[in-house]
Amino acid sequence: MSFKIYTKTGDKGQTSLWGGARVPKHHIRIESYGTVDELNSHLGLLRDHLQDEGLRTALKTIQDRLFTVGSILATDPEKAGKIQTPDLLLSDITQLENWIDEMEAQLPELKNFILPGGHVAVSSCHIARCVCRRAERLVVALNENEAVDELVLQYLNRLSDYLFVLSRRIAQILEVPEIIWNSRQ
């Protein structure tokens, strides 16, 4: 079955949520899942910069979970529970925590703030971390008006932590020195 990519239904600045409700394209819900989609794209780019198959596989798993997060956020809140969407599980958060712990066990103790940079893969990871934090802030704002599954908030929070530690691990694998922030004081 084939379908056209353009529908022309958004030409006047509105879009549909999963479940049929129409909302403005600037709605915080659209901003939220659009930023999750942006994050997913950054993770794809990061994955393309990496050779380590274990990290590539982990990032692919995370990308799959971000599609789940996007599906949850794209669902009309009045139809949530009535429409089948993929599940985000507590075990998805635990998996991020386990990966963080495994990487931290291989890293030197963090004693300073570090600046993004040193290699395109390290920088790409930091960009993804920043986009993840923005997605988290948007979902928190959305949650103030429309309840969001708490696992979505937890997942995004833990994912940004994972991406910070991953940036350090990538630098270590690539034998790129971390750039220490030196304040003027």
QUIZIMO-V611852 format. One record per residue. N is the residue number from 1. RES is the residue in one letter. SS is DSSP state (2 for helix, 1 for strand, 0 for the rest). PHI is phi as a letter, one per 30 degrees, with the letter a starting at -180 (999 if undefined). PSI is psi in radians with two decimals (* if undefined). Layout:
# QUIZIMO-V611852
N/RES/SS/PHI/PSI ; N/RES/SS/PHI/PSI
This chain:
# QUIZIMO-V611852
1/M/0/999/2.33 ; 2/S/0/c/2.62 ; 3/F/0/b/2.73 ; 4/K/0/d/2.48 ; 5/I/0/d/-0.50 ; 6/Y/0/c/2.40 ; 7/T/0/c/-0.34 ; 8/K/0/i/0.05 ; 9/T/0/d/-0.23 ; 10/G/0/c/0.15 ; 11/D/0/d/-0.32 ; 12/K/0/c/0.36 ; 13/G/0/i/0.29 ; 14/Q/1/b/2.74 ; 15/T/1/b/2.89 ; 16/S/1/c/2.45 ; 17/L/0/d/2.82 ; 18/W/1/d/2.05 ; 19/G/0/j/-0.21 ; 20/G/0/j/-0.34 ; 21/A/0/d/2.44 ; 22/R/1/c/2.35 ; 23/V/1/b/2.75 ; 24/P/1/d/2.58 ; 25/K/0/d/-0.28 ; 26/H/0/c/0.07 ; 27/H/0/e/2.50 ; 28/I/2/e/-0.55 ; 29/R/2/d/-0.73 ; 30/I/2/d/-0.74 ; 31/E/2/e/-0.69 ; 32/S/2/d/-0.97 ; 33/Y/2/d/-0.39 ; 34/G/2/d/-0.64 ; 35/T/2/d/-0.61 ; 36/V/2/d/-0.69 ; 37/D/2/d/-0.73 ; 38/E/2/d/-0.77 ; 39/L/2/e/-0.77 ; 40/N/2/e/-0.70 ; 41/S/2/d/-0.71 ; 42/H/2/d/-0.66 ; 43/L/2/d/-0.60 ; 44/G/2/d/-0.74 ; 45/L/2/d/-0.78 ; 46/L/2/e/-0.81 ; 47/R/2/e/-0.67 ; 48/D/2/d/-0.36 ; 49/H/2/d/-0.16 ; 50/L/0/c/2.56 ; 51/Q/0/c/-0.48 ; 52/D/0/d/2.00 ; 53/E/2/d/-0.58 ; 54/G/2/d/-0.78 ; 55/L/2/d/-0.67 ; 56/R/2/d/-0.73 ; 57/T/2/d/-0.75 ; 58/A/2/d/-0.77 ; 59/L/2/d/-0.63 ; 60/K/2/d/-0.72 ; 61/T/2/d/-0.77 ; 62/I/2/d/-0.73 ; 63/Q/2/d/-0.71 ; 64/D/2/d/-0.77 ; 65/R/2/d/-0.61 ; 66/L/2/d/-0.54 ; 67/F/2/d/-0.64 ; 68/T/2/d/-0.83 ; 69/V/2/e/-0.80 ; 70/G/2/e/-0.71 ; 71/S/2/d/-0.73 ; 72/I/2/d/-0.80 ; 73/L/2/d/-0.49 ; 74/A/0/d/-0.03 ; 75/T/1/d/2.32 ; 76/D/0/e/2.10 ; 77/P/0/d/-0.46 ; 78/E/0/d/-0.29 ; 79/K/0/c/-0.07 ; 80/A/1/e/2.39 ; 81/G/0/j/-0.39 ; 82/K/0/c/-0.34 ; 83/I/1/c/2.33 ; 84/Q/0/d/2.11 ; 85/T/0/b/2.77 ; 86/P/0/d/2.66 ; 87/D/0/c/2.40 ; 88/L/0/c/2.29 ; 89/L/0/c/2.71 ; 90/L/2/e/-0.59 ; 91/S/2/d/-0.44 ; 92/D/2/d/-0.66 ; 93/I/2/d/-0.77 ; 94/T/2/e/-0.67 ; 95/Q/2/d/-0.76 ; 96/L/2/e/-0.78 ; 97/E/2/d/-0.72 ; 98/N/2/d/-0.73 ; 99/W/2/d/-0.70 ; 100/I/2/d/-0.85 ; 101/D/2/d/-0.72 ; 102/E/2/d/-0.74 ; 103/M/2/d/-0.75 ; 104/E/2/d/-0.53 ; 105/A/0/d/-0.36 ; 106/Q/0/c/-0.13 ; 107/L/0/c/2.63 ; 108/P/0/d/2.70 ; 109/E/0/e/2.42 ; 110/L/0/d/2.03 ; 111/K/0/c/-0.20 ; 112/N/0/b/2.85 ; 113/F/0/d/2.55 ; 114/I/1/c/2.60 ; 115/L/1/c/2.50 ; 116/P/0/d/2.49 ; 117/G/0/k/-3.09 ; 118/G/0/j/-0.50 ; 119/H/0/a/2.59 ; 120/V/2/e/-0.60 ; 121/A/2/d/-0.69 ; 122/V/2/d/-0.83 ; 123/S/2/d/-0.73 ; 124/S/2/d/-0.67 ; 125/C/2/d/-0.72 ; 126/H/2/d/-0.66 ; 127/I/2/d/-0.78 ; 128/A/2/d/-0.71 ; 129/R/2/d/-0.77 ; 130/C/2/d/-0.71 ; 131/V/2/d/-0.65 ; 132/C/2/d/-0.75 ; 133/R/2/d/-0.68 ; 134/R/2/d/-0.75 ; 135/A/2/e/-0.75 ; 136/E/2/d/-0.79 ; 137/R/2/d/-0.72 ; 138/L/2/d/-0.72 ; 139/V/2/d/-0.64 ; 140/V/2/d/-0.77 ; 141/A/2/d/-0.75 ; 142/L/2/e/-0.74 ; 143/N/2/d/-0.40 ; 144/E/2/d/-0.41 ; 145/N/2/c/-0.60 ; 146/E/0/b/2.16 ; 147/A/0/e/2.34 ; 148/V/0/c/2.46 ; 149/D/0/e/2.18 ; 150/E/2/d/-0.44 ; 151/L/2/d/-0.53 ; 152/V/2/d/-0.82 ; 153/L/2/d/-0.78 ; 154/Q/2/d/-0.73 ; 155/Y/2/d/-0.82 ; 156/L/2/d/-0.68 ; 157/N/2/d/-0.82 ; 158/R/2/d/-0.59 ; 159/L/2/d/-0.69 ; 160/S/2/d/-0.65 ; 161/D/2/d/-0.79 ; 162/Y/2/e/-0.78 ; 163/L/2/d/-0.59 ; 164/F/2/d/-0.86 ; 165/V/2/d/-0.67 ; 166/L/2/d/-0.69 ; 167/S/2/d/-0.68 ; 168/R/2/d/-0.71 ; 169/R/2/d/-0.69 ; 170/I/2/d/-0.78 ; 171/A/2/e/-0.72 ; 172/Q/2/d/-0.81 ; 173/I/2/d/-0.72 ; 174/L/0/d/-0.02 ; 175/E/0/h/0.75 ; 176/V/0/c/2.17 ; 177/P/0/d/2.47 ; 178/E/0/d/2.51 ; 179/I/1/c/1.91 ; 180/I/1/d/2.36 ; 181/W/0/d/2.24 ; 182/N/0/c/1.96 ; 183/S/0/d/2.81 ; 184/R/0/d/-0.21 ; 185/Q/0/d/*
